């Protein structure tokens, strides 16, 4: 599974720092964890089970910054099933 443009646009926003957020996106349930700056850095996408966990794919965001804290690399890596 690839992350589509609509979902990437949603994940490029800032959210509450250090939180695990649960939302519905189109026909999928998504949960994502944010870093200390509010950037989503871990994503679970699929269907939520009875315990509230998302069963599906897991993605991790790679943010590489230079010395001035400018982002020089920003991409999502697929890490397999969750």
SULZI-V550724 format. One record per pair of residues at least 24 apart in sequence whose C-alpha atoms are under 10 Angstrom apart, sorted by the first residue. I is the first residue (numbers start at 1). GAP is how many residues later the second one is. D is the distance in whole Angstrom. If there is no record, write none. Layout:
I|GAP|D, I|GAP|D
//
This chain:
1|44|10, 1|55|10, 1|56|8, 1|57|10, 1|77|8, 1|79|9, 2|55|10, 2|57|10, 2|74|9, 2|75|10, 2|76|8, 3|42|9, 3|56|9, 3|73|8, 3|74|10, 3|75|9, 8|67|10, 8|68|9, 10|30|10, 11|28|8, 11|29|6, 11|30|9, 11|32|9, 11|50|10, 12|27|7, 12|28|8, 12|62|10, 13|25|8, 13|26|7, 13|27|8, 14|24|5, 14|25|5, 14|26|7, 15|24|6, 15|25|7, 16|24|9, 22|26|10, 22|30|9, 22|31|10, 22|32|9, 24|24|10, 28|26|9, 28|28|9, 29|24|9, 29|25|7, 29|26|9, 29|27|9, 30|24|7, 30|25|10, 30|26|9, 30|27|10, 30|28|10, 31|27|10, 32|26|10, 32|27|9, 32|28|10, 33|27|10, 39|24|9, 41|34|10, 41|35|8, 42|34|9, 42|35|10, 43|33|9, 43|34|10, 43|35|9, 43|36|10, 44|35|10, 44|37|9, 44|38|7, 45|36|9, 45|37|9, 46|35|9, 46|36|9, 53|29|9, 54|28|7, 55|26|8, 55|27|6, 56|24|8, 56|25|5, 56|26|5, 57|24|5, 57|25|6, 58|24|6
//
